[in-house]
Amino acid sequence: KTEAPAATEAPAAPAENAPAQPSAGAAVVTAPVAGTYLKGMFSEGASVKAGDTVCMIESMKMELEVKAASNGTIHYIATAGSAITAGQPLAEIK
């Protein structure tokens, strides 16, 4: 009679390539759809205004503009060329 080894659940470790998380209190710019993050349109730390296009993504062979919802200083979370999911944080505005 052979017994299967007991299944032990290891605590979920963060994935090595897990996306960075935004800071508390920052306005988060999220991906509207899944696709590829192409580039940020401002330099890191630049001042942006609500309605500014802050980054470009590609989804289904179309380039899409992602706009800021508030004024502040931009900090990018996603990196160029990375795969993104809908709702994933791309940048934060403080």
N, C-alpha and C positions, 0 to 999 in steps of 0.2 A: 504494500500500500504506500503510494507516494503522496506526500502532502506538498501542496504549493507553498512557497515561501509567503509569509505574511506580508501584505502590502503595507508599506509605510509611506506616509505622505511627508515629503520634505517641505519645509516652508518655501513658498514661492520667492525665489530670488529675483531681483530686478534684472531684466534682460540687459545685456551689454550695450545694445544699441537702442535702448528705450529713450523716447523723446524726453527732453528736459521739461520740467514743470514750471509754470509761471509763478512769480512771486505773489504773496498775499497782498491784496489791495490794488493790484495792477489790472488795467483793462486788458482783456485777452483778445487777441485777433486769432480766430479759428478758421480752419479750412472749411469752406462751404461744401466741398465734395472730395472724394478720394482722388488721388492722382500723384503727381510728382511736383515737389517744390522746386521752382526754377531759380528765383533770386529775390532778394530784398531790393526795394527801389530807393532806399535811403541808406546813408552811412549809419553804422551802429552809434546810438546816442544822439541822433539828429532829432530836432523838434518836428513834430507832425501835427496836422490839424485834422479834425473829423472830416471824412470824405476824401482825404488823400489816398492814392493808391500806394500801399506800403509793400506789397509783394506780388509776385506773379506765380501762378501754378499752372500745370498742364493737366488736363483731364480729357480723355477721349479725343486726343489729338487737337484739342482747342486750348489756347492760352486764355486764362481768366485772371482778371485783376481782383485783388483782395484789398478792401478799403478799411481805413481806420474809422472806428466808431466814436473816438474821443480825441481830444488834444493832449499832447504830452511828449515825452521822450521815448523813442522806440528802442526796444531791445529784442533782437531776433533770437528765436528758440530753435527753429528748424534750420537745417543746412542744405545748401544747394545740391540738387540731384537726389535728395532723399525721397522715399516713398512716403506718402501721407494718407491718413484716413480722414473721413468726414468728421468734423468736430475737433480734430487734433489742434492743439495750440501751435501757432506758427510764430507769433511774436507777442510781446506785451508792451503796453504803453503806460508809463508812470507819470 
